[in-house]
Structure formats: structure tokens, C-alpha cells
Amino acid sequence: MEPSGEKPGEAGGLQITPQLLKSRTGEFSLESILLLKLRGLGLADLGCLGECLGLEWLDLSGNALTHLGPLASLRQLAVLNVSNNRLTGLEPLAACENLQSLNASGNLLATPDQLQCLAGLQCLEYLRLRDPLTRLSNPLCASPSYWAAVRELLPGLKVIDGERVMGRGSEFYQLCRDLDSSLRSSSSPGPRATEAQPWVEPGYWESWPSRSGSILEEACRQFQDTLQECRDLDRQASDSLAQAEQALGSVGPTSSFVF
């Protein structure tokens, strides 16, 4: 028995239908759908997904997709996850002009040339083709020049495979990669490496005098001064009220007037 709203698609998988989309989102109109999660449903055919013109966030991971044709009409799409599928190309995504984040790990992308279609996406900043945590990758990631090729092809990327390559924090990742390269080269047979020298001058790591104590003391002093001012104002207000009550009491009851 087939699930409601789903039809057999290519390679024995399922096809996306309007009924499936409406049942999962509760939206009456496909164009009203902004976020859509279709993870792990065995989908092989995107069907009518291209009619969701307002879609901004889409998760198609863990399916059996071999092409992304209908996604070419999703001009508002900003975040896309197509990891763990059977994709051999990403060409339809060239029309997704607002795409900012793409996870395509765990597919069949074999060469950097298959990423050429992403070169025109000015908003694309985050790209994942390999995920060590989930052990998902692509054949092209096995090449030693993979990282450099992706950076050259897509110079606007800020994060590749979860590592920042541009902006704040990128220097740390670059340092880690340089250290890894140095360790690999030093472990290979060859001339004896020179003795390691300290990176910084002696005494660099000695602790500097802490200022946190003096800052805390100054804050406490200012708080105590403010508290004392509040007490003085409260006392003055109490004295003023007492004088006003005493003055009103000495006047006596006011006369009544009839109009």
C-alpha cells in the first residue's frame, strides 16, 4: 500500500506530489511554502517541487535523487541540503540566484568541473561536499588538490566543509592545515630536521598582572556611592512629606461651599 499523496517515481522511488507537499506543510497553496523538510522519504523524482516558488529553505537529504531539474525555478531558495543522494551534477542550481548555503556531501560528484555551474551564484558562501562526522563525501574530495580547486573555482566561499576559509577565524583553520602539512613532511624519510626553536621570546607566556580585581573594586565602590545617594534622597523625601503633613494639619478643616 502506497503512502497517501505519494506516487512511484524513478528507480522505484517516490515522486513529490501536491498532496504530499500540502499534507506535510499544512499550506493550501504551493507558492506559500517557505520551509520544507523531506528527509529520508526515498524520493527519486522531485515532481511538482518547482511550483513552490516562495521556497527559501529545503532539506532533501537521505533520498534517492539523481537530478535536481525542478529546482531551477526556485529563485528564492537560500538554503539547500541534498546530501546522501545519487547526484552526478548540480547544473539546475545555476538558476537559484539567492542560494547561500549548499550541502551536497554524500553524492557522486567526480570532478571540480561539475561545480562550475555554481560559479555564477554571487550569494553562495557555504558549501559542503564532505562531512567527516556522517562519513559522507564525493569522489572529487579524494583528490589532493580538491581544496585548492574548489577555492579557485568559487572564490566567494567563506566556509568549505565546515571550515572557514575567509573572514574571521579563517587564519586558525589555515594554521591547522599548515601544521598538518608540516607534520606529514617531517614524518617522511629525508634529511634530519633542524632543532625546533621557540616561537616567542622567553617570558612571553608569563602571566600579566590581573586587572579584574581592581575593576571589581571600582565597580563596588561606585555601587556603594550610588546606594548612599539613594538613601539620602529617601531621607529628604520623608522629611519633606512629614513637614507637608504637619503644615496641612495646622490649617484645620476647610469650609464647605454651596453653589
C-alpha positions in Angstrom: 0.0 0.0 0.0 1.5 3.4 -1.1 1.6 6.3 1.4 -1.1 8.9 0.8 -0.1 11.6 -1.7 3.0 9.8 -3.0 3.5 8.1 -6.3 6.1 5.7 -7.6 9.0 7.6 -9.2 12.2 6.7 -11.0 14.1 3.7 -9.9 11.3 2.5 -7.8 11.4 5.6 -5.6 8.7 8.1 -4.7 7.6 11.2 -6.5 6.7 14.5 -4.9 3.0 15.5 -5.5 0.9 18.5 -4.5 -0.9 16.3 -2.0 2.4 15.3 -0.3 3.6 18.9 0.0 0.2 20.1 1.4 0.0 17.3 3.9 3.5 17.9 5.2 3.2 21.7 5.4 -0.4 22.4 6.0 -0.3 25.1 3.3 -3.2 25.2 0.7 -1.1 26.9 -2.0 2.3 25.6 -3.0 3.6 29.1 -3.6 3.0 29.8 0.1 5.5 27.2 1.3 8.7 28.8 2.7 10.3 25.9 4.6 10.2 22.2 3.6 11.8 19.1 5.1 11.6 16.0 3.0 14.4 14.0 4.5 14.7 10.2 4.2 11.5 9.6 2.3 13.0 7.5 -0.6 12.3 10.3 -3.1 13.6 9.7 -6.6 11.5 12.3 -8.5 11.0 15.9 -7.5 7.8 16.1 -9.3 5.9 19.4 -8.7 8.5 20.8 -6.3 9.4 23.5 -8.8 5.9 25.1 -8.2 6.9 26.1 -4.7 8.2 29.5 -5.9 8.4 31.0 -2.5 10.6 28.2 -1.0 13.6 29.5 0.9 14.8 26.5 2.9 14.8 22.9 1.6 16.0 19.6 3.0 16.1 16.7 0.6 18.8 14.7 2.3 18.8 10.9 2.5 16.7 10.2 -0.6 17.5 8.6 -4.0 17.6 11.7 -6.2 19.7 11.6 -9.4 18.8 15.1 -10.8 17.6 18.4 -9.5 15.8 19.7 -12.6 12.7 21.3 -10.9 14.8 23.3 -8.5 15.8 25.7 -11.4 12.6 27.7 -10.8 13.2 28.3 -7.1 14.8 31.8 -7.3 14.2 32.5 -3.6 15.9 29.4 -2.3 18.6 30.3 0.1 19.4 27.0 2.0 19.6 23.6 0.3 20.5 20.2 1.7 20.8 17.4 -0.9 23.3 15.3 1.0 23.3 11.5 0.8 21.6 11.2 -2.6 22.9 9.9 -6.0 23.6 13.2 -7.8 26.1 13.4 -10.6 25.5 17.1 -11.4 24.2 20.3 -9.9 23.5 22.2 -13.1 19.9 23.3 -12.3 21.2 25.2 -9.2 22.8 27.8 -11.5 19.4 29.5 -11.7 19.0 29.7 -7.9 20.4 33.2 -7.7 19.7 33.6 -3.9 21.4 30.4 -2.8 23.6 31.0 0.2 24.2 27.5 1.7 24.6 24.2 -0.1 25.2 20.7 1.4 25.9 18.2 -1.3 28.0 15.7 0.6 27.5 12.0 0.0 26.8 12.2 -3.7 28.6 11.1 -6.9 30.3 14.4 -7.9 33.6 13.2 -9.5 35.4 16.3 -10.7 35.6 20.0 -9.8 34.3 20.8 -13.3 30.9 19.6 -12.0 30.9 22.6 -9.7 31.4 25.1 -12.5 27.6 25.7 -12.6 27.9 27.3 -9.1 30.4 29.9 -10.2 27.7 32.5 -11.0 26.0 32.4 -7.7 27.1 35.6 -6.0 25.3 34.8 -2.7 26.8 31.4 -2.2 29.0 31.4 0.9 28.7 28.0 2.5 29.5 24.7 0.6 29.8 21.2 2.0 31.0 18.3 -0.2 32.5 16.2 2.6 31.2 15.6 6.1 33.6 13.6 8.4 31.0 13.3 11.1 28.5 11.5 9.0 31.2 9.9 6.7 29.6 11.4 3.6 31.8 12.6 0.8 32.1 12.8 -3.0 34.7 11.1 -5.3 36.2 14.5 -6.1 37.1 15.0 -2.5 39.7 12.2 -2.7 42.0 14.4 -4.9 44.9 16.1 -3.1 44.1 19.3 -5.0 40.4 19.2 -4.1 40.5 22.1 -1.6 42.6 24.4 -3.8 40.5 23.6 -6.9 37.2 24.5 -5.1 38.6 27.7 -3.7 39.9 28.8 -7.1 36.6 27.9 -8.8 34.4 29.5 -6.1 36.5 32.4 -4.6 33.4 33.9 -2.9 33.0 31.0 -0.5 33.5 31.7 3.2 33.1 28.2 4.5 34.1 24.9 2.8 33.2 21.6 4.5 32.6 23.4 7.8 36.0 25.1 7.8 36.1 28.9 7.4 38.4 30.0 4.5 37.5 33.7 4.5 36.8 36.2 7.2 37.1 35.9 11.0 38.5 32.6 12.1 39.9 31.6 8.7 43.5 32.2 9.9 43.1 29.5 12.6 42.0 26.9 10.0 44.9 27.9 7.8 47.3 27.4 10.7 45.9 24.0 11.4 46.3 23.0 7.7 49.9 24.3 7.7 50.7 22.4 10.8 49.3 19.2 9.3 51.4 19.7 6.2 54.5 20.2 8.3 53.9 17.1 10.4 53.4 15.0 7.3 56.5 16.3 5.6 58.6 15.8 8.8 57.4 12.2 9.2 58.6 11.3 5.6 62.2 9.9 5.1 64.7 12.6 4.4 67.4 14.8 6.0 67.2 15.3 9.7 65.1 18.3 10.6 66.7 21.2 12.4 66.1 21.6 16.1 62.8 23.3 16.9 63.2 26.9 18.1 60.8 28.7 20.4 58.1 30.7 18.6 58.2 33.6 21.1 60.7 35.3 23.3 61.4 33.9 26.9 58.9 35.2 29.4 56.2 35.7 26.8 53.8 33.3 28.4 54.3 34.7 32.0 51.0 36.0 33.4 50.4 39.7 33.3 49.1 41.5 36.4 45.4 40.9 36.6 43.2 44.0 36.4 40.0 42.2 37.1 40.4 42.7 40.9 40.8 46.5 40.6 37.9 46.7 38.2 35.7 44.8 40.5 36.7 47.0 43.5 35.9 50.2 41.5 32.5 48.8 40.5 31.7 48.0 44.1 32.8 51.5 45.2 30.6 53.2 42.6 27.7 51.0 43.6 28.1 51.9 47.3 28.2 55.6 46.4 25.0 55.3 44.3 23.3 53.4 47.1 24.2 56.1 49.7 22.8 58.8 47.4 19.5 56.9 47.1 19.3 56.7 50.9 20.0 60.4 51.3 17.2 61.2 48.7 14.8 58.9 50.5 15.5 60.6 53.8 15.0 64.0 52.3 11.7 62.9 50.7 10.5 61.5 54.1 11.3 64.8 55.8 9.5 66.8 53.2 6.4 64.7 53.4 6.4 65.0 57.2 6.6 68.8 57.0 3.8 68.9 54.5 1.5 66.7 56.7 2.3 68.9 59.7 1.5 72.1 57.8 -1.8 70.7 56.5 -2.8 69.6 59.9 -2.4 73.1 61.5 -4.7 74.7 58.9 -7.8 72.8 60.1 -10.9 71.6 58.1 -11.7 73.6 55.1 -15.1 75.4 54.7 -17.9 74.0 52.6 -19.3 76.0 49.8 -22.8 75.5 48.3 -23.2 76.6 44.7 
